Amino acid sequence: MEDDLVAWGRIARVETRGRVTGRPVRVVVGFVEQPDGTLCLAAGSPRADWALNLLADPRCEVTIGTLRRSAVARELEGDERAAAVRALILKYGTPSEGLGSGPAFGVRFVD
């Protein structure tokens, strides 16, 4: 089902590099695209490995639909973070209510 949701553009597959192992780590996450093309992502836990990986090394690969691109994440804070979490909850509904307890990111494509 996750592959279908990524293929349909409903969710994104984000590949980070493990901060301990150095191995690729792939997760699927909800996203909200901003007018400038930046993607907003947020973790539902402060211990989410993919988010901790991005804090250690902000480089990642993002797949949405047939698009796979290199990207760089920036941790969001303050009002910017709150707006991203709110937008994700509005897009995905109540299952996203855990968002906000972990890091949130603005992800921009680099190629």
C-alpha positions as CSV (number, residue, x, y, z in Angstrom):
1,M,0.0,0.0,0.0
2,E,2.9,2.4,0.8
3,D,4.3,2.0,-2.7
4,D,0.9,2.9,-4.2
5,L,0.5,6.0,-2.0
6,V,4.0,7.2,-3.0
7,A,3.3,6.4,-6.7
8,W,0.0,8.4,-6.4
9,G,1.9,11.4,-4.8
10,R,-0.1,11.1,-1.6
11,I,3.0,10.5,0.6
12,A,6.7,10.8,0.1
13,R,9.5,8.3,0.5
14,V,12.5,9.8,2.2
15,E,15.8,8.1,2.2
16,T,18.3,9.2,4.8
17,R,21.7,7.9,5.9
18,G,21.8,6.1,9.2
19,R,23.6,8.3,11.7
20,V,25.1,5.2,13.4
21,T,25.3,2.6,10.7
22,G,25.8,4.8,7.6
23,R,23.3,2.6,5.8
24,P,20.3,3.9,3.8
25,V,17.1,4.3,5.8
26,R,13.8,4.6,3.9
27,V,10.6,5.8,5.4
28,V,7.3,7.1,4.1
29,V,5.9,10.3,5.5
30,G,3.2,12.8,4.9
31,F,4.2,16.1,3.3
32,V,2.9,19.5,2.5
33,E,4.3,21.4,-0.5
34,Q,4.8,25.1,-0.1
35,P,4.5,27.6,-2.9
36,D,8.3,27.8,-3.3
37,G,8.5,24.0,-3.8
38,T,9.8,23.3,-0.3
39,L,8.3,20.2,1.4
40,C,7.2,20.3,5.0
41,L,7.7,17.1,7.0
42,A,7.3,16.3,10.7
43,A,8.1,13.4,13.0
44,G,5.5,12.1,15.4
45,S,8.2,11.3,18.0
46,P,11.4,13.0,19.2
47,R,13.0,9.6,18.8
48,A,12.1,9.0,15.1
49,D,15.2,7.6,13.5
50,W,14.6,9.2,10.2
51,A,14.3,12.7,11.8
52,L,17.4,12.1,14.0
53,N,19.3,11.1,10.8
54,L,18.3,14.3,9.1
55,L,19.4,16.3,12.1
56,A,22.8,14.6,11.9
57,D,23.1,14.8,8.1
58,P,20.4,16.9,6.3
59,R,21.1,15.4,2.9
60,C,18.4,13.0,1.7
61,E,16.6,11.6,-1.4
62,V,12.9,12.2,-1.8
63,T,10.5,10.2,-4.0
64,I,7.0,11.4,-4.8
65,G,5.2,9.8,-7.7
66,T,7.8,9.1,-10.4
67,L,10.0,11.9,-9.2
68,R,13.1,11.0,-7.2
69,R,15.4,13.9,-6.3
70,S,18.2,14.8,-4.0
71,A,17.2,17.3,-1.2
72,V,18.5,19.0,1.9
73,A,16.5,19.3,5.1
74,R,16.4,22.3,7.5
75,E,14.9,22.0,10.9
76,L,11.9,24.3,11.4
77,E,11.4,26.2,14.6
78,G,8.9,28.6,16.1
79,D,6.0,29.9,14.0
80,E,7.4,28.2,10.9
81,R,7.4,24.8,12.6
82,A,3.9,25.4,14.1
83,A,2.5,26.3,10.6
84,A,4.1,23.2,9.0
85,V,2.6,20.8,11.7
86,R,-0.8,22.5,11.4
87,A,-0.8,22.1,7.6
88,L,0.2,18.4,7.9
89,I,-2.7,17.8,10.4
90,L,-5.1,19.6,8.1
91,K,-4.0,17.6,5.1
92,Y,-3.9,14.1,6.7
93,G,-6.4,14.4,9.5
94,T,-6.5,13.1,13.1
95,P,-4.0,10.3,12.7
96,S,-1.4,13.1,12.4
97,E,-2.2,14.5,15.8
98,G,1.1,13.0,17.2
99,L,3.0,15.4,15.0
100,G,4.6,18.2,16.8
101,S,6.3,16.1,19.4
102,G,9.2,15.4,17.1
103,P,11.3,17.5,14.8
104,A,9.8,19.2,11.7
105,F,11.7,20.0,8.5
106,G,11.6,22.1,5.4
107,V,13.1,20.0,2.6
108,R,14.3,21.7,-0.6
109,F,15.3,19.9,-3.8
110,V,18.9,20.5,-4.8
111,D,19.1,19.2,-8.4
